């Protein structure tokens, strides 16, 4: 998966690692980068041998500083990307888990990319904000909707209406960060989380994520429980559905295929 201009992409077994690679811009992204990232995650979604992804930023200063305002100010082509900012913020049908390894500043669209991921692992130097109102904009790539859903209305409004910066430890207290570690341990920690997920059936993980995310759109608990999500049906027909109980009965580790 080589040949990318704005991202470094590597695979480690069933794990995809995507590194936004514009460190000279604090990994701020512009439409060409969003398009490239969208294509990377399109490939990830379609590849049955890739089960989990980690997204991070090049260098130690920034995960992603948001939209490249200089590119916009200089008249760069501001075309829209269907999958959204970072190829993730408008991607609503991805059943595979994505981990954000936030290695520094995650501002505006950068924070929105992280919020679109399933887990956020943060370096202790990481800093988060939705500062768009300070420059006459608004966090319209999902931040205004994902943050209240993830940490509650009043806590979210405290960030949204002030544009204030939140360090990693406070992010964990607020509830949008899963773990905070020293900068040098960030990627190993993200890989550890990915490894824990990989111990589970990929079919079960996809069914679980689809049910959770789809269920959040359903107001009534009974209706959510009775909704039949496609990935759940696929789980019941999969080899993993047979392998799991068999491995348990035989007292061995399961051999998941994700099919």
N, C-alpha and C positions, 0 to 999 in steps of 0.2 A: 504494500500500500504506500509506495513511494511516489515522488513527483509532485508533491503539494507545495504551493508557494507560501501559504500563510499559516500552515500547521505542520507539526511533526507528528507522524502517525506510526505507531508500532503495535505489534501483536505479541502477546505472551500466552500461548495456548489458546484458551477460550476468552481471553481478556484483550480488549482493545484500549490502547492509551492514546489520547488525543491531546496534544500540547499546542495551544494557540501560540503562534510564533511571530509576534510583532513586538519584541521587547523594547525596541527603540521608540515605540508608541505606547509603552506600558500595556501592550497587548490589547489596546483599543481596536475595535473591529469596524470595518467599513463594508459596504455591500459586496464587493468581491470576496472578502474573507467570509462573510456570512454565507455566500453562495457555495464556497468551497467546503465550509463546515457542514452545510446542509447536505452536500453530496456525500461527505464522509459518513454522516449518520444515516443517510439513505442506505449506503452499503452495509453499515452495521446492522440495521434493521432487517435487511434482506438475507444476511449471511447466517445460516443455521449453526455454523461452527463458532460464532462469536456470541457469547452469552451475557457479558457484562462489559461496560465501558467506564473509563475514568477520563475526565476532562480536567486539564490544568493549564497553567500559563508558563511560558518560557521565562527563565530568570527567577529572581527572588523578590522583585519589587511589586509585581502585579500579576494577579490572576487574569483580570480584564478590567481596564479602566472605563469600559463602556463604549459608547458610540464615538467614532473618530470625528470629532467636531471640526478639526482642522480640514480634513478631507471634505467635509460638507461645506465649510466656509469658503474653500477654494473652488467650489463649483463642481465637485466630483459627482458622478452619476449616482443618484440616490434611489436606484430601483429596489423594489420590494422582493424579499425572498420568502416563498410560501412556508418554509419550515421555521421562519422567524430568526430572531437574534441568536447568533451562535449556532444556527441550525437546530435549535432546541425549543425556543420559547413558544412557537406555534405548532409544535409537534405533539399532537394529542393522542396518537395511536401507537406510541412506542411502548411495548410491553416488557422490553428488556430493561434491567436496572442500569442507571447511570449515576456515577459518583462524582461529585465535584471535589477536587483536591485544591483548595483555595490557598495559594502560596503567597498572597499579598493583597493588594488593593482589589476589591470587587465593588466597583461603583456603577450606579445606574444600570445600563444594560449588562454589565458584568455580574452584578448582583442578581439580575433577572435570569441570566443563564444558570447561576448556581441554584436559584429557587426552583428552576425547572427540572433540576436533578432530583433523584430520590434520596440521596444522602449528601451532606456537606461535611467534609473533613477539613479543618482549618489549621493552618500554621498559627502559632501564637502571635505572629506579626500581622495577621490578616485583618483587614478593615473593610466594613460593609456600609453602604449607604445608597439611598435613592435621592440624589441631590438635584434631580431635574428641575424642581421649582426654583432653584437658585439661579438657573440660567433661562428661565421662561419656558421650560418644557414640562413634561409629565412622564411618569414611568409607565408607558402604554404598551410595553412588550411583556406584560404579565405581572409586573411587580405590584401594581395597585390591587390586583386580585389574588395573587398567590400568597403574598405576605400576610394579609388578614386571615386567610384560610389556614395558614401554618402556625401563626402565633397568637391569633385573637385580634379583635378589632382595636381595642384601646392601645395595646402595645404597638400594633402596626401603625396606627395613626400617629403615635408619638414619633415614629421615624419618618413617615411619609410627609407630615405637615411641617416638619422642621428641616428635613434633609440632613439630619445629624448623622455623624459617623459613629459606628458601633464596632468596637474591637471584638476579637474572636471569643474571648471569655464571656463577654456580655451576650454575644450571639448565642452561645450555648445556654446561658441562663434564660434568654428569651424563648429559646426552643427551636431555632432554625439551624443550629449547628449541632452535629452529632458528637464530635470529638475535637478537642484542641490539643495539638502536639507541637513540639519544637520544629522549626523549619526543616532541619536536617532529617527529621523522622516522617515528614508528611507523606511522601510517596510510598514508603514502606507501610505506613499505617493504612493508606488507601488500598494498597494491595492486600493487606490483611483483611480488611472489610470485604473486598472482592472475593478473597479466598473463602471467607465464611459463607458468603452467598453461594459460591460455587460448590459447596458441600451439599447444597440442596438441589432438588430436581429443577432443571431449567424450565420444564413444563409447569411445575408447581409455582415457581417464581413468577412466570408470565401470567398464569391464571390469577395468582394472588394480587399482582400489581393491577391487572385489568379490573378485577373486582373492586379493589380499594378505590381506584381513580374513578371508575364508573359509578360506584356507590355514592361517592361524594356529590354527584349530580342529582341524587334521588333523595327527596326530603324525608320520606317515610322509611323507617327501619324495616317494616314488613315487606314493603315493595322492593327495597334493596336486596333483602334476603331471598326473595322469590325471583329476582331477575336472573336470567340465564345468560351469562357472558360467554362469548365464543371460545375464549381461551380455556375456560373451565371444561367445555365439551371436548376440546382438543386434548386436554389433560387426561380425561377419562378414556380416550381412545389410544393413548400413547404407550410406547414401550416402557417409559419411566413409571407409569401407573402400575405396571406389573412388576418391574424391577425393584421398586422400593420395598413393598411387603416381602418379596422373596429374599432380598438381601437381609432384611431384619430377621426373618425366620432362620436364615442360614448364618446369622451372626457375623456378617462381613460388611465391608463398605459397599454401597451401591455403585454400580457402573452406569452412570447417567449418560444418555445419548442426546437428550434434548429433542427427541422425536417420539 
